[in-house]
Amino acid sequence: MEGLSYVSEVPFVLIDLVNLRSIDVNVENKSAWVEAGATIGELYYRIAEKSGTLAFLASTCHTVGVGGHFNGGAYGTLFRKYGLVADNIIDAYLIDANGKVLDRKSMGEDLFWVIRGGGGGSFGIVLAWKIKLVVVPASVTLFTVTNTFEQNATQLIHHWQYVAYKISNDIFLFVAISRENSSEQGNKTIQTSFNALFLGKFPIEKPEVFLARTTASKSLFKVKSDYVKEPIPKFVFEGMHQSFYEEEGRYASLNFVPYGGKMDEISEAETPFPHRSGNIYHIMYVTGEGEETLEFHKYISWMRRFYRYMTPYISKSPREAYVNYRDLDIGVNNKGNTSYARSSI
């Protein structure tokens, strides 16, 4: 919903990496080189071509390009088991401001550190990444359990906070909340989906779906994020009802993504991605529509109100945010004139 573009008062060159899509999987060494223009889905497909028991731990959004995704640290459904994408990058090819092509050794550890979570496009142009593949069972188990708030979903969410980050690293159990119609008469309710991945039993029957570089339909959306360090009181979830029942809440959803596991074992200084031990889950706020609309401002306003409602219950000093969810509310550069104070949350 919020357009992002760039301007310059001097001549500039726009470099499109879309045709850099080569992927070379080395099963013996459990590694792969992937060029920055490839999508996550293409990477998954090429790995699956070579092995049924190797995987990579990037996002579930298969049309996203690996370049920007990897630059932001990047998490996926396996990150409680193996950490972030950034934790599993072992080399890279980068062009610096002088036009030199550098690998990990020639760029030095400081630059290699910052491109693994410092955000895309700021420190050079990454042409390709060398990644460490992880071992998974030949099949996994997926399941979804849904409940409405009338079916005591509030109590389930509240309890989920205390267990999801503590359970086995082989289980990824996240929560999605959205408004739904509860009957053919169109009565509104708030639905909660508990979605889980367990490493053992469930074959992927049609891996070709990962080769699609675009989605079937265009959607416009805005995303905000938060990190939670202490369980949120039950009455806060009960108070969400009214907001979701508002007209502007009809396209909104919340995703609660559990942390813990491997994320608690890796120092926050290991990469620029700082959200490690001490976070029990993060919140992804989403609002959007399937088609273009002239009323997007009212949905964004709804999200901002809801974000303010959550303020007392999430991380503080600073209020943390995930760099890959581009949130213009946090701040934007003023034609290159900015400051630390302006950039602070």
Salt bridges, closest charged atoms under 4 A:
GLU2 OE1 - LYS222 NZ 2.85
GLU2 OE2 - ARG304 NH2 3.74
GLU42 OE2 - ARG21 NH2 2.52
GLU42 OE1 - ARG213 NH1 2.76
GLU49 OE1 - ARG46 NH1 3.09
ASP87 OD1 - ARG276 NH2 2.82
GLU109 OE2 - ARG104 NE 2.87
ASP170 OD1 - LYS81 NZ 2.77
ASP226 OD2 - ARG319 NH2 2.70
GLU246 OE1 - ARG305 NH2 3.18
GLU247 OE2 - ARG250 NE 3.02
GLU265 OE1 - LYS262 NZ 3.77
GLU292 OE2 - LYS218 NZ 3.15
GLU295 OE1 - LYS298 NZ 3.67
GLU320 OE2 - LYS229 NZ 3.01
GLU320 OE1 - HIS275 ND1 2.66
ASP327 OD1 - LYS222 NZ 2.97
ASP327 OD2 - LYS224 NZ 2.75
ASP329 OD2 - LYS222 NZ 3.46
ASP329 OD2 - LYS224 NZ 2.90
ASP329 OD1 - ARG304 NH2 2.80
